């Protein structure tokens, strides 16, 4: 971990925090929520040792990156363009390998959709390709599903704001590690599911919790509620112009069999049918990890690293 270097990179007037290690072909690692660059700690070391340049930014509004002046206007496309700007600022003009987790997978796919000339291959964990606008269509999901709650203006921030950052991260990591959908009880909020007696997942230490919580203490949760939750309910703007395109880059989807996201309406069928998914991502491989949760890259780092490196090396 001490070998990972940190710097601030100006992209479009915002300073983005970037963690990086190694030299060689660039691998861009995109975090989800409630994650941060640190969620790639196991992969970064393995990538560097295998001869890759691992680059893990904090998205704008997350961790050590700047907050945008008008967070309420931000959407997925802004993060896509941030990543293009980051590659430009780092002087990387060759195609890169992009790895995304949770909503970082959405950004990875949209980067391949909007800028196919910048992407050599895509690996995603926890979320399959979803066309622009798909994330708003969860009306058939339980009305108290966390995602639907947090799509309501002000509701998610008020919910999380009742607790300190450490409690929020602990609660969400515990809830999202389950195979069950996080659904609030009738008349209550998602964070009311918090059970302080429930232990952290065995692969997630108190030191890990402290790292995450210290970074969220700095950034807060305003932007994380905006992207991916609030922004998913509005018109996706320029992204809709690309919605009928297919993603041609070689791609790998890694899913844990115990990932709660497979229980979102239609997702399990969509992923397991393959035909539907491959109609949008024709050059796709799918790998299921038995007993894997939504945080499979932290839960089974050695196994994920082996799979990730095997796929990336095929593309060189």
C-alpha positions, -999 to +999 in steps of 0.1 A: +000+000+000+029+024+008+040+021-028+008+036-042+013+072-052-013+100-048-017+132-066-043+158-076-050+162-113-068+193-127-096+182-150-120+209-163-113+231-133-118+204-107-089+187-089-094+150-090-076+128-066-057+099-083-040+069-068-017+051-091+011+025-091+031+007-117+041+013-153+029-003-186-005-005-202-030+018-184-058+003-164-085+028-152-103+016-121-136+032-113-152+029-079-189+026-069-208+037-037-200+036-008-166+030-022-136+051-031-102+046-048-093+024-018-117-003-029-092-013-056-063-017-031-059-054-038-062-051-075-038-021-078-009-040-063-015-071-084-018-051-116+014-032-109+033-064-102+020-079-135+033-049-155+003-026-157-002+011-148-031+010-123-050+043-120-078+047-095-094+082-093-119+094-068-148+107-089-157+144-085-175+149-053-160+118-037-131+113-013-102+137-019-115+151-052-131+185-054-168+191-050-185+206-081-200+240-075-235+228-087-237+192-077-275+191-084-268+194-121-243+165-124-250+132-141-233+101-154-221+119-186-201+144-165-181+116-150-175+100-184-161+132-196-141+136-164-124+103-172-116+114-207-101+146-194-081+127-168-066+104-194-057+135-215-042+153-184-021+122-177-009+121-213-024+087-220-035+087-257-035+050-262-066+029-256-070+019-219-084-010-201-113+001-180-125-017-148-157-005-131-175-016-099-212-008-090-221+025-106-184+027-117-194-001-141-220+022-156-193+049-162-170+022-177-196+011-201-207+046-210-170+055-216-169+026-241-202+037-256-193+074-261-156+071-266-148+037-281-115+050-295-103+054-259-112+019-246-094-013-254-114-035-230-140-033-202-143-053-170-173-047-147-182-061-113-216-062-098-236-045-125-242-055-161-245-031-190-276-010-186-287+013-214-289+050-206-321+056-188-325+021-175-316+030-139-347+051-136-371+022-145-374+004-111-411+011-106-417-026-102-392-028-074-403-027-038-414+009-030-390+010+000-360-004-019-330+017-010-325+028-046-361+042-049-358+060-016-326+077-026-340+087-059-363+111-041-349+146-037-336+152-002-346+118+012-313+100+010-293+129+023-317+133+052-315+096+059-277+094+059-273+128+076-287+114+109-255+094+114-217+100+112-198+088+082-184+058+099-218+045+109-231+051+073-203+032+057-205+004+082-243+001+077-242+001+039-213-023+036-231-047+060-264-043+042-250-045+006-229-076+015-261-095+019-278-115-008-311-098+000-323-065-014-320-036+011-356-027+017-367-004+045-396-013+068-428+004+060-427+040+071-390+039+080-358+048+062-330+026+048-306+036+076-331+024+101-320-011+091-288-005+109-280-032+135-249-022+155-246-057+168-241-072+134-204-077+126-186-064+096-180-089+068-149-110+076-130-096+046-136-060+057-115-048+086-119-020+111-089-004+094-107-006+061-138+010+077-116+038+091-101+045+057-135+047+040-151+068+068-122+093+069-126+099+032-164+103+034-160+126+064-142+149+040-165+146+010-199+141+027-228+125+009-242+153-012-226+142-044-229+105-038-266+110-035-267+130-067-246+104-087-258+077-090-292+081-074-309+114-080-294+119-115-308+085-126-344+098-124-339+125-150-335+127-187-300+113-195-294+140-221-266+134-245-262+098-234-296+089-250-280+097-284-258+066-278-284+043-263-289+022-295-252+016-301-235-016-291-204-018-271-178-035-293-149-036-269-141-070-255-158-071-221-159-092-190-187-092-164-179-106-129-209-113-107-211-129-073-239-155-071-250-139-038-250-103-052-282-086-041-283-067-074-293-100-092-326-096-073-334-062-089-365-066-112-354-084-143-317-083-137-312-120-129-330-130-160-311-104-181-277-116-169-285-153-170-301-152-204-269-139-220-286-134-253-302-102-242-270-089-226-249-099-256-272-081-280-258-049-265-223-061-256-216-088-282-180-095-272-189-103-236-177-130-212-196-136-180-180-152-149-200-160-117-183-163-084-200-188-061-209-172-028-196-138-041-213-107-028-217-072-043-181-065-031-165-095-048-132-078-055-127-072-018-142-105-007-121-127-030-092-105-042-068-132-052-094-150-073-107-118-089-071-107-096-063-139-114-094-136-136-088-099-142-052-104-152-060-133-174-086-112-193-064-081-196-034-101-208-055-115-237-060-080-250-024-070-252 
